Amino acid sequence: MGLPMSDPTAWATAMNNLGMAPMGMTGQPLLPDFDPALGMMTGIPPINPMMPGLGIVPPPIPPDMPAVKEIIHCKSCTLFPPNPHLPPPATRERPPGCKTVFVGGLPENGTEQIIMEVFEQCGEVIAIRKSKKNFCHIRFAEEFMVDKALYLSGYRIRLGSSTDKKDMGRLHVDFAQARDDLYEWECKQRMLAREERHRRRLAEERFRPPSPPPVVHYSDHECSVVAEKLKDDTKFSEAIQTLLTWIERGEVNRRTANNFYSMIQSANSHIRRLVNEKAAHEKEMEEAKEKFKLALSGILVQFEQIVAVYHSASKQKAWDHFTKAQRKNISVWCKQAEEIRNIHNDELMGIRREEEMEMSDEEIEDPSEMKETEESALVSQVEALKEENDSLRWQLDAYRNEVELLKQEQGKATRDEDTTKEQQMKLLQQALQGMQKHLLKVQEEYKKREAELEKVKEDKLKIETLLENLKEQEGSTSRVCACSQEKECPVEKTLSNSPVKSEREVLLVGIISTFLHVHPFGASIEYICSYLQRLDSKICTAEVEVLMTRLQNTFRQELSGVGASLEKRWKFCGFDGLKMT
């Protein structure tokens, strides 16, 4: 591309003043006999305007050296440089991939041909979008051409030799943000990213290990081959992988079950070999550790001897005979030797601590194995624990009955016998507390079981409610005893007036009261008699019903149910009867 200029000599003079060799846009020298040493500005090396990003734009000039711009003569206009003492014109931040510039300050009579004439010196112009308000946008073919166009910012332009204001203007060139530039830049970035991904993929494929060979399908012949390979230690890994693939594919059926069993048996025979190999490797590792520990101990001994030599040389007896430089070297050597000795000593101590930790881990492993065996045996002991829980419940009922009997006897006994009864009550309470603790332990064991032990938990909750009721009854009986002691009335008189006629009936009343107190919704006479007959088989239903009928303030009979499910239930109302009496 040629450079359209009205006066080539003026263009050469401007470039000569800048210290550049006068060259056209094609790279040919305008003045073949040009001497760079003859330029007006000395110290500026010659510059090739065809260098990328430079062209007519000179390289960065030191701040202490002012940049000089000369007059540029074009065919239809003339460009006058700005004042060199003014600051450079401000520009916006350069957009990515910018190929478009904004040109402001154009003359009112400026045309696209004049704009093309001025800016085609900077490079190939693709498009010019001119506005009616003295500015335009110019899009170049390459990005470095924008740098050349920015060099013209600040120049005053005059059309021909006219002095009319409409033929004059001051150029302001700045970066412009265009969607086409951004789109091309993004396309270029995506292309570079694709190339980078392609290079990475090729590198990964180059370093990727080869794919394993496909596993053959099952057949009788292949089965015999794999069975032989399983017996060979060198081919065992390949054969076991084939066997695993066959089993996962579902090749096992009734016809091939025996063949697969024989192959699995062959695989199992290698366990002993693997265990022996592991033991041999562990033995070699232990021997290597021992050798390393012994060697390290020997090194530490030698270090100690060397440090001892340094310390003995540092004593006053020998220290005075060394020169200053020798003393400095000895001190440095001693410090280095002590640091290296401490590092090796810490390493040896770390090895010993690891051995101690391994010993402690081995000691801990034994009880953990015992715990695992116990947990596996607990599942089989579920039924035994259920039976034990039932027996504990019956024992608790027996203790509760004994407590009720003692309460009745305490009301009849004299003051001399109170101390013995209290001791018996304490013993029974201690027994009840022991039973309660035992039941809590059983509950903790049940929590470790699965859902089968939920019933035992419910029984334990019932037992806890029974114990709370017993405590409430103990408080009520203590109040009754206090009242009986204040009245100072003979016990025989109260017995003669009460509906209870014998000590046996008193015991029955106490047992039945306790039983119905545990069943707040009542119980049938058959259920009550079945419970009493466990204690004494001679008790009959008629006797119990007559006794409960006489004690109307203690027991109350109610009807529950509708129609065919109508049922008579007895309830305990002793607390309400006590308030009424």
Salt bridges, closest charged atoms under 4 A:
ASP147 OD1 - ARG94 NH1 2.76
ASP181 OD1 - ARG139 NE 2.76
GLU184 OE1 - LYS99 NZ 3.03
GLU184 OE2 - ARG139 NH2 2.84
GLU196 OE1 - ARG199 NH2 2.54
GLU196 OE2 - ARG200 NE 3.38
ASP220 OD1 - ARG255 NH1 3.81
ASP233 OD1 - HIS270 ND1 3.62
ASP233 OD1 - ARG273 NE 3.33
GLU238 OE2 - LYS229 NZ 3.42
GLU277 OE2 - ARG273 NH1 2.83
GLU282 OE2 - LYS278 NZ 3.88
GLU284 OE1 - HIS281 ND1 3.93
GLU290 OE2 - LYS293 NZ 3.74
GLU304 OE1 - ARG341 NH1 3.38
GLU338 OE2 - HIS311 NE2 3.04
GLU355 OE2 - LYS293 NZ 3.26
GLU358 OE2 - LYS289 NZ 3.74
GLU388 OE2 - HIS438 NE2 3.22
ASP390 OD1 - ARG393 NH1 3.39
ASP397 OD1 - ARG400 NH2 2.60
GLU404 OE2 - LYS407 NZ 3.81
GLU409 OE1 - LYS421 NZ 3.04
ASP459 OD2 - ARG393 NH1 3.44
GLU464 OE2 - LYS460 NZ 2.41
GLU505 OE2 - ARG550 NH2 3.11
ASP536 OD2 - ARG504 NH1 3.29
GLU543 OE2 - ARG504 NE 3.66
GLU558 OE2 - ARG556 NE 2.99
GLU558 OE1 - LYS571 NZ 3.09
GLU567 OE1 - ARG569 NH2 3.51
